[in-house]
Amino acid sequence: MVGLASDYGAPSARSDRNCTVPRFLVAYYSWTGNTEKVANLIAETLSADIERIRDAEPRGGPFAFPSAVVASLLKSSPPISQPTKNVADYDVVILGCPVWASNMATPMRTYIMRENPGIKQVALFCTLGGSGGKAALARMAALCGRAPLADLIVNGIATYSGNWRGLTESFARQVQTQPVRKSDAASHAPAAA
């Protein structure tokens, strides 16, 4: 599912003579590799820089997934490694993560809480094996304090059938053609998510 937060008839930022080509950053968290595949294709399509969000301590063991789900339900913010990219250097930051119990993966919560003051505009995507994608994206948008330029949900069926590539390329083109504001990101106040 690909959605736009704005009107489809909006002019392209790339076609406006007074606009420079926007800079994109894809920041993602991936545990199993599905979100990473989508992030890499978005970055390739947009010629974007990419930032992998990493747990400060690796997850593992027989209780790793259940504990991750509980942490997600509790809306915890675990420590993550220091990002290498400065989000303030980008016009649009595209955030992506897996869905855990209808919530964003907790490392993404930490990243948004830490980096949100520098984010000017945002687009969102998530990957999931079950349901809860819309709820997770809504929580991500609320935590960012702004509506996304576009959003994408890649479910297990799309992942295993190969349809994720077309959905992802379509999402990237939608992000690319949205008007990009060169505004101060500090005006966005996050809501409780």
ABEGO torsion letter per residue (X at the ends): XBBBABBAABBBAAABAABBBBBBBBBBBBAAGAAAAAAAAAAAAAGBBBBBBBBABBBBEAAAAAAAAAAAAAGBBBBBBBBABBAAABABBBBBBBBBGGBBBAAAAAAAAAAAAABABBBBBBBBABBGAAAAAAAAAAAAGBBBABBBBBBAAAAAAGAAAAAAAAAAAAAAABBBBBBBAAABBBBBX
